[in-house]
Amino acid sequence: MRTDDLHFDLPDELIATQAAEPRDAAKLMVCDRASGKVEHLRVRDLADLGVFGAGDLMLVNQSRVIQAWWHGVRKGTGGKVRGLYLQPAADGVNWLTLIETRGKLQPNEEIVLAEDASLRLVKRTTMAGEWEAELLSARSTEEVLERLGSTPLPPYIRKARKHHDEAEVTDYDKTRYNTVYADRATSVAAPTAGLHFTPELLGKLEQQGMIRKAVTLDIGLGTFAPVRVGDLKDHEIHTETFSIHQDTLMAIKNAKARGNKCFVVGTTTVRAIESLPPEFPMQMMGLDEMGNGGDRGDDAGGIYRTATKLFITPDSGFEFRFTDVLMTNFHLPSSTLLALVASLPGVGLERLLEWYAIAISKGYRFYSYGDAMLIF
């Protein structure tokens, strides 16, 4: 598939730079794959749609966003530097980080973050702008980023706010760019479809008999890196890690066995559950039919942890095993996430772009702080 096939024109004014308040006031475009019917509602109406039944399973990505956006100065020149922490390097200690600055950086150069924290550049990686760097501090990476970093909002939000003489990132974003169920801080971008849920809406769904379980996918470049090739088959997706507790695995197995739907919130959750191996879940976890036994993940306590480079495109022939209903935000043109959504059975690229055209005509807001669609 050509990358240009995923292109669509979007007016700048529909790119959301602020989130809806309250969270569940965001618009929700509901798309019925069987009938072709499209409805225009609000996220708060989700529990009243009649789409879900008792015993249906809601799967979310509970990853919390790291304060990954950092600023510093080059020790030798005093030049300003800014960067985005991505993930630990192969040694588990050094940083992999994107760096922006004027002038050419050199290995062994030091970047000062604060009086008690600096980065020593080790080497460039194969990706443009990315470096492996050693943290020089008595504090841990987590402590340094929490104290010195800021919310890694997408560049288009920061740019638009700056254009309107607004602060690029605020304390508000630290809370609002996380889901209400966020747990362990592992991601450098938010699982944005989950940003729309409030405790009240989640409670209403649970009262109706929906079961909610979580996965944790560490969102990184695999999710948001732009496609820079003409053909999607030439795009190399970056590795992201994810973990799933055995309780979630059993819940998926039981829901499918009962004939209940799996309601998947967000494309990162899709990538995690659809990356599970064919022997899921019993053999891979060492569980018996009652869910008892050990685990074969690398953590104790029945957690399966692995990595994924899953890249789903409409022409890949991928067969979805667990995603029955998807809630997702409106994605960037020519992006891997747009390709994933178009790949769902009964959707296809032509139909998805028709839905996007409707959303644009109705004034839906796009991208991370934008509105959402429900595909069932």
N, C-alpha and C positions, 0 to 999 in steps of 0.2 A: 504494500500500500504506500502511495506517495504521501509524504508529510503534508503537502499542499491540499490534499483531500480533506484534511481536518481543519482547514482554515474557515473562519467566518468573520464578518465585520461587526465590531462592537463599538457603539458610541462611548466616548470617554466618560460621559456623565453617568453611565450605568456601572462603572467600576466603583465598588463600595470602598470608602475609606474609613467609615465608622460602622460599628455593628448596630443591629436593631436592638431596641430596648422596649420592653424586656426581651430576653432571648427568644422566647417562643412567639414573639410578634412578627418575626420574619415571614415573608411570603413563602408559600409552599405550592408548587405546581405538581398536581397529582396526575400521573400518566398511566392509563390502563392499557397494557400491551395487547390484551385480548380484543377489547372493543374499539380501541383507538381513542376513547374519550379522554379529554383533558379538562381538569377542574382547577380553579384558582382559589386557594384557601390560605390559611395561616398555619404555621407549625403547631400552634396551640390546638388546632382542630384534629390533630393526628389521631387522638384516641376515639374520635367520633366518626371516623370514616367508614367503619364496618369492614375494613380490610383484614383486621386481625381478629383472632379468636383465642380463647383460653388455651394455654399450653404452647402458643407460639413463642419463639425464642428471639430475643433482641440481642444482637451482638455488637459491642462497641469497642473502640480502641481507647484504653484508659491512660495512654501515655501523656505525661505532663511535659510542657515546653520548657526547655532549659533557657536561662537568661544568656543566650549564646552570642549576642551581638556585642562586640567589645571595641574599645578605642585605646590607642596608645601612641607613643612617639618613638621614632628611631633614635637610639641612644647616641649614635655617631653624629647625626645631622639635625636632630630635633624635628624632622619632618613628621607630619601627622600620618597615622596609620589607623585603619579600621578593618575589622575582620569578622568572620562568622565561624565560630567553633562548630565543627561538624560531628566528630566522634573521636574515640581514642584511636591512636595508631596501632599498628600490628603488635607492638610490645605491650599494649594495654595501658601505657602511662603517658607517652607523648601525645600531643594534639595533632589531629588533622584539621586544618583550618584554612578557609579562604581568606585572602589578604588583598586589600586595595590600598595603594599608595602611589604617589608620584615617584619616579625614579626606579632604578633596578635594585631589587633586594638581592642579598648575597648570603650564602650559607655562613653560619656562625654569627651573623649579625644579631644584635640584641634589640628587642622592642620593649620599652618600659610601659607597663600597665599601671603601676602604682609604686609607692616607695618600697613595698615588700613583695612585689610580683613583677616578673619580666618573662618574656619569651625569647629563647635562643633558637634561631632558625637552623634546622638540621639539614633539610634537603627539600627540593621541589618534588612534587609527585608528577604523575603523568597527566594530571588534569590541569588545565589553565587556571592560574591564580591560587592553586592549592599548595600548601606547604605542610611538611611535618615539622613540629616545633616542640622544644622541651620547655616545660614550665619551670621557672626558677622561683620557687616560693616555698615557705614552710607550710602553706595552706594547700589543701587539695584542690583539684580542678573544680569540683562542685562548689567549694567555699569561695574560690576566686570569682567564678562566674556569677554566683548569687550576689556577691558583694559589689562587683565591678561591672558586670554585664547588664544588658537590657534586653527587652523582648525582641526576638528576631522577626519583626513584622516584614512581610514581603516588600521588596524594593518599590513596587508601584504605589503602595500605600504611603511609605515614607516620602516618596517623591511628590505625590499629590498633596500631602499635607504641607510639605515645605513650600510648594508653589502657592498655597493659600496662607502662607505665613503662620502656620500652625506648628506646634511641636511635633517632630517626627514620631516620637514614642513617648507615652506617658505612663504613669503608675497604673492608670485605669487598664491599660493594655495587658499588664502582667496578670490580672485576673480575667479580663474579658477574652483574651486570646488563649484561654484554657477552658476545657469542659468542666462542668460542675462535678463530674466523677473522676477527674484526672487524679492519678496516683503517683507513680514513680517518674521522676524527671529524666526523660531519655531522648526527647525529640527536639529538633531545631525548627519545626513547623508544627502547626496545630492540625489535629484531625478535624477539619473544619465543619463537616456535617454535624458533628456532635456538639458544636458550639451553641446550637439552637435549643438544647434541652434545658429545662428548669427542673428543680426538685419536684415541683407540683405536677408537671406533665409526666415525669417518670413515675411518680406515685399513682397517677391516674391510670397509666398503662398497666402497672403492676396490679392495681385493684381489679382490672378487667381480666387478670389471669396471665398476663405476659410475663415470661421469665427473662430476666436480664443477666447476661454474663459478659465477661470482658476478655479481650486479648490485649497484649502490649506490643505494638510494633513501633520500633524506634525510627521515627520519620527523619529521613535525611535526603541526600541527593537523588536516591532512587525514586522518590516521589515527586520532587519539584524541579529536577534538572531539566532545562529546556532541550528540545530536540533540535540538533544542529545539522542534521543530514537530510538529504532529499528523499530517502526511502526509509521507512520505519524499521525495516529489517536490519539496517546498518546502525541503528541506535543501540549503544551499550548502556543498559540500565545498571545503576550502582547497587551494590549489596546493602540490604537493610536487615537487621536482626529482629526477631519477634519471639515472644514466649506465650504459651497458653497453659493454664493450669488444668489438671486432670478433671476438675469439676466442670470446666467449660467444655472439654472434649466429650465428657459423658452427656452433658446437656445437648450438644449437637447430635450425638448418636441417638439419644432417646427421642429428640424432636423429629428427626427424620424417620425413625422407626414408627412413631405415632402418626405420621403424616401431617405434622404441624409445619408451619412455615418458619424459615429462618429470615428474620428481618435484620439486614446488615446495614449498619450506620457507617457510611464512609468508604471510600475506595481503599484506604489503608487497611481497614478491617477485612475487606474482600481479599486483598493480596495475602494477608496472613492466613485466613482459613482456607483459601483455595490453594495455598502452597503446602498444605498438609499432605504427607505421602499417601500412596494408595492403601497401605495397610492400616490407615487410621481407623479407630483410635486404639483398639485393644492391644494388638501386637506391638505397636510402637511404644506404648506406655507400659507394657508388661502387666496389664490389668486383666482380671478375669471378667466374666460377664456381669458381675455385680459392681464392677469398678474398684475391686480391691487389688492390692499388690503394689509393687514398686514402680519406679519410673525409669524411663530411658532418656530423659533429658539430662542436661549437665548441671542442673540445680537439684537440691534436695527438696522434698515436699511435693512431689508429683507435678513438677513443671517441665514441660517440653519446650526446649529453647533451640532455635536453629536460625539460619539465615535464608533470605530469599532474594532472587533476582527476577522474579516472575514479571513478565512483560506480556500483557494480554492485548492483542490487536484483533480487529474484525476478520482479518484473513489468516489468523493463526490456527484456526480450528479448535481453539480451546473449549473444553466442556466444563461448564460450571457445575460443581457438585453440591454446593451448600447455599448459594446466594439466591433466595427466592424473591425477596423484596429488597430494594436498595433505596436508601435515602442518601443523596449526595448534593453538594453545592454545584454551581455552574462553573465550568472549568475554562482554563485558558485555551485559545485557539491553538491548534497544532501541538497539543500536549499529550503525554502518555496517558493521563487520566481521562481525557476525552475519548481516546482510543479504547480504554477499558470499558467505559460506560456503553459505547457503541457496540461492544462485543457481546453484550447480554442477549440471551435468546429473545427473539421477538422485538428487538430494538433495531440494530443496524445503523450505519452511519447516516443514511439518507433520512430515516425517521428521526434520529436524534437531532440532526441539524434543523429539521422542520420544527421540532419542539423548541429548540433554542431560538429560532426565528419568532415563534409565538411569545416566548419569554421576553425577548427584546421589544416586541411590539407592545407588551403589557407593562413594560417598565420594571421588570425584575432586576435586582442588583446582583452583580457577578463577583465571583472569586471569594477570597477567604472570609471577608466580613459580609458577604452577600447573602442572597436568599437560597432556597433549596428546592429540589425536586424529589418526588417519591415515585419510583417506578415499580409497579406490581403486575 
